[in-house]
Amino acid sequence: MLSIENVGILFRLANERVDSLKDYAIKLVRRELRYHEFWALKDISFQVKKGERLGILGLNGAGKSTLLKIIAGVLKPTEGKVVRNGSIVPLLELGAGFDAQYTGAENIYLYGAMLGYPKEFLKEKYDEIVEFSELGDFINVPLKNYSSGMKARLGFSIATIVEPEILILDEVLSVGDAKFKKKSEKKIKDMFEKGITVLFVSHSIGQVRSLCDRAVILEKGRLIAQGDVETVSTLYEEAIKNDN
């Protein structure tokens, strides 16, 4: 089970641009730095039971990705807490930990280590990762020569090599070309069928309806609705129509 309890996160944004570290240090010493604060998320509470698939809906800037990063442990909330029971695999910003100077093969170990996978486990799963990524001989080429689609395929192949108890998905079902997209969707659905708990962010209401059984709506960092997926999706569609 996953429990999000009164979670909020406060960000401080500089009121003016600081072009260099030297300028920043001078302004800091002189106490000339001015900030404005805003709550990216505030008073977020909900639970996800074992085996449930929760869709997270909201327009750009609603706080969806920030919430997923807090649940995954990438960001620490300013207030509230997240209680996680089970191993988590976050599919967020695939390949964000890659080093462009290293080959695909080297990045398997680098990115895998960032996701918490032991080196021996990665050695054991290496061939499987390369085969699924469909990179072939490109696995020995530096990532600076990869297309964005190739990087996404490698990131997806590494991240999904384990079977977690909780899976966090942020728009990752759109990675790669049409063929790989279909292949990645099948892999995710196979994981669903094993009864894992899922949190899923997508701009596609159709995807949320087909993959999830419950949903929540975020608006400007606040949770404004939660319930069964059909009811919440309909509410979201109506809200979008009214905005337009």
C-alpha positions in Angstrom: 0.0 0.0 0.0 1.0 3.6 -0.6 -0.2 6.4 1.6 0.3 10.1 0.8 -0.5 12.2 3.9 -0.9 16.0 3.8 2.0 16.4 1.4 3.1 19.8 0.3 6.3 21.2 -1.3 7.4 24.8 -1.2 9.7 26.3 -3.9 11.6 29.5 -3.8 12.2 31.3 -7.1 14.6 34.2 -7.5 12.9 37.4 -8.5 15.8 38.4 -10.8 18.2 36.6 -13.0 21.7 35.9 -11.6 24.1 35.2 -14.5 27.1 33.8 -12.6 28.1 32.1 -9.4 30.2 35.1 -8.6 27.2 37.4 -8.9 25.2 35.0 -6.8 27.8 34.9 -4.0 28.0 38.7 -3.9 24.3 39.2 -3.8 24.0 36.4 -1.1 26.7 38.1 1.1 25.0 41.5 0.6 21.6 40.0 1.2 20.4 41.3 -2.1 18.8 38.1 -3.3 15.0 38.4 -3.5 12.8 35.4 -3.8 9.1 34.7 -4.1 7.7 31.5 -2.6 5.0 29.3 -4.0 3.5 25.9 -3.0 3.8 23.6 -6.0 1.7 21.1 -4.0 -0.4 21.6 -0.9 -2.4 19.3 1.4 -2.3 16.3 -0.9 -3.7 13.1 0.7 -4.8 9.8 -0.8 -4.1 6.1 -0.5 -3.4 3.5 -3.2 -4.1 -0.1 -2.1 -2.0 -3.0 -3.3 -2.8 -3.9 -6.9 -4.7 -0.7 -7.6 -3.9 1.4 -10.7 -4.2 5.1 -10.1 -4.3 7.7 -12.9 -3.2 11.2 -12.1 -4.8 13.9 -14.3 -4.2 17.6 -14.6 -3.2 20.3 -17.0 0.5 21.3 -17.4 1.8 22.9 -14.2 -0.8 21.1 -12.0 2.0 19.4 -10.1 1.7 15.8 -11.4 5.4 15.2 -12.1 6.4 16.9 -8.9 4.0 14.6 -6.9 5.5 11.5 -8.6 9.0 12.6 -7.8 8.0 13.0 -4.1 6.5 9.6 -4.0 9.6 8.1 -5.7 11.8 9.8 -3.2 13.5 12.1 -5.7 12.2 15.2 -4.0 11.6 15.7 -0.2 8.2 17.2 0.7 8.3 20.5 2.8 5.4 19.1 4.9 3.5 15.8 5.2 4.8 12.3 4.5 4.7 9.4 2.1 4.5 5.9 3.5 5.6 3.2 1.0 5.2 -0.5 1.5 7.1 -2.3 -1.2 9.8 -1.7 -3.8 9.3 1.2 -6.2 10.5 1.6 -9.8 10.0 5.1 -11.1 9.8 5.5 -14.8 10.4 9.3 -14.8 12.5 11.2 -17.3 13.9 8.1 -18.8 17.7 8.3 -19.2 18.1 11.4 -17.1 21.1 9.9 -15.4 22.9 8.9 -18.6 26.4 10.2 -19.4 26.7 11.2 -23.1 30.4 10.4 -23.2 29.9 6.8 -22.1 28.7 4.0 -24.4 25.3 2.5 -24.1 26.9 -0.6 -22.4 28.6 1.6 -19.8 25.4 3.5 -19.2 23.5 0.3 -18.5 25.7 0.0 -15.3 25.7 3.7 -14.6 21.9 4.2 -14.9 21.2 0.8 -13.3 23.2 1.8 -10.3 21.3 5.0 -10.0 18.1 3.0 -9.9 19.6 0.9 -7.1 20.2 -2.3 -9.1 23.3 -4.3 -8.0 26.2 -4.7 -10.5 25.8 -8.5 -10.5 22.1 -8.2 -11.3 22.9 -5.9 -14.2 25.5 -8.3 -15.5 23.0 -11.1 -15.3 20.3 -9.1 -17.2 22.7 -7.3 -19.6 21.8 -9.4 -22.7 18.1 -9.1 -22.0 18.4 -5.3 -21.7 20.3 -5.0 -25.0 17.9 -7.3 -26.8 14.8 -5.4 -25.6 16.3 -2.0 -26.5 16.9 -3.2 -30.1 20.1 -1.2 -30.2 22.3 -4.0 -31.5 25.9 -2.8 -32.2 24.9 0.7 -31.2 25.2 -0.5 -27.6 29.0 0.1 -27.9 28.6 3.6 -29.3 28.8 6.7 -27.0 25.4 8.1 -26.2 26.2 11.5 -27.7 25.6 9.8 -31.0 22.2 8.5 -30.0 18.9 9.9 -31.1 16.4 10.9 -28.3 14.4 7.8 -29.2 17.4 5.5 -28.8 18.1 7.0 -25.4 14.5 6.5 -24.3 14.5 2.9 -25.5 17.7 2.1 -23.5 16.3 3.9 -20.4 13.0 2.0 -20.6 14.8 -1.3 -21.1 17.0 -0.8 -18.0 14.2 0.6 -15.8 11.8 -2.2 -16.5 14.2 -5.1 -16.0 12.9 -5.7 -12.5 9.4 -6.5 -11.3 8.6 -3.9 -8.6 5.7 -3.9 -6.2 4.9 -0.2 -7.0 5.4 1.2 -10.6 5.4 4.9 -11.3 4.8 5.9 -14.9 5.1 9.5 -16.2 4.1 9.6 -19.9 6.6 6.8 -20.7 4.2 4.9 -22.9 5.0 7.3 -25.7 8.7 6.5 -25.9 10.4 5.5 -29.2 8.9 4.8 -32.5 5.4 3.2 -33.1 6.9 -0.3 -33.0 8.7 0.2 -29.8 5.8 2.1 -28.3 3.6 -1.0 -28.9 6.3 -3.3 -27.4 6.7 -1.0 -24.3 2.9 -0.9 -23.7 2.8 -4.7 -23.8 5.6 -5.0 -21.3 3.8 -2.5 -18.9 0.5 -4.4 -19.3 2.2 -7.7 -18.6 3.5 -6.1 -15.3 0.0 -4.9 -14.6 -1.4 -8.4 -14.9 1.0 -9.6 -12.1 -1.0 -7.4 -9.7 1.5 -4.6 -9.1 0.4 -1.2 -7.7 0.6 1.6 -10.4 0.6 5.4 -10.4 0.2 6.6 -14.0 0.4 10.2 -15.4 -0.8 10.7 -18.9 -2.3 13.5 -21.0 -4.4 10.8 -22.7 -7.7 10.4 -20.9 -8.2 7.3 -23.1 -5.0 5.7 -21.8 -6.0 6.5 -18.2 -9.4 5.0 -18.7 -8.1 1.8 -20.2 -5.2 1.2 -17.8 -6.5 2.5 -14.4 -9.3 1.7 -12.0 -9.1 4.9 -9.9 -8.0 8.5 -10.7 -7.3 11.8 -9.1 -7.3 15.3 -10.5 -4.7 17.9 -9.6 -5.2 21.6 -10.2 -2.6 24.3 -9.4 -1.0 22.0 -6.8 -4.3 21.0 -5.1 -6.2 17.7 -5.1 -9.6 18.6 -6.4 -11.2 15.2 -7.1 -10.6 11.5 -6.5 -12.6 8.3 -7.1 -13.4 5.6 -9.7 -11.7 6.2 -13.0 -14.9 6.8 -15.1 -16.4 9.4 -12.7 -13.1 11.3 -12.3 -12.3 11.2 -16.1 -15.7 12.5 -16.9 -15.2 15.4 -14.4 -11.8 16.2 -16.0 -13.2 16.2 -19.5 -16.0 18.6 -18.4 -13.5 20.9 -16.7 -11.4 21.0 -19.9 -14.4 21.9 -22.0 -15.4 24.7 -19.6 -11.9 26.1 -19.7 -12.1 26.2 -23.4 
